[in-house]
Amino acid sequence: QVQLVESGGGLVQAGGSLRLSCAASARTFSSYAMGWIRQAPGKEREFVAGISGSSTRTYYADSVKGRFFISRDNAKNTVYLQMNSVKPEDTAVYYCAADTLSPFIRGLADFGSWGQGSQVTVSS
C-alpha cells in the first residue's frame, strides 16, 4: 500500500551523528503513524521511535531517549531519524515503517508497511 525508501545509513564513529531519511509514496501520508524499527543480528526487533500523523506525539525507546529524534515533513512525504551521540550498540539495520491503519502511534506489530532497511554501523 505504501512504498518506503530509506537513505542516510552508513558507518559512523561512536559519539557521532547520522540522519536517516525515509521517502514515502502515499496519497494520505499524514494519516499514517510512522516509525523506525531496528534489528541487529541475533537480537530482537526494537521499536526505536514513532511519530503520529500530525507530529503531535512521539515515542522513543528508553535505549535511545535523549539521543535520537524523529520528525516528519508531510508536505514532502518524508520521515527522519536524527541519531546523535551514537553508540556501538546502535549498530543495526534500521527500517522505516508505516501504520497505514492509524494516525496514532500504536505498537511494533501494527506497522504493516516496511522499507528495505538501511545499515547503520557504529565503530568504537
PyMOL commands that set and color helices and strands:
alter all, ss='L'
color gray80, all
select helices_A, chain A and resi 29-31+74-76+88-90+108-110
alter helices_A, ss='H'
color red, helices_A
select strands_A, chain A and resi 3-7+10-13+18-25+33-39+46-51+58-60+68-73+78-83+92-99+113-114+118-123
alter strands_A, ss='S'
color yellow, strands_A
deselect
rebuild
show_as cartoon
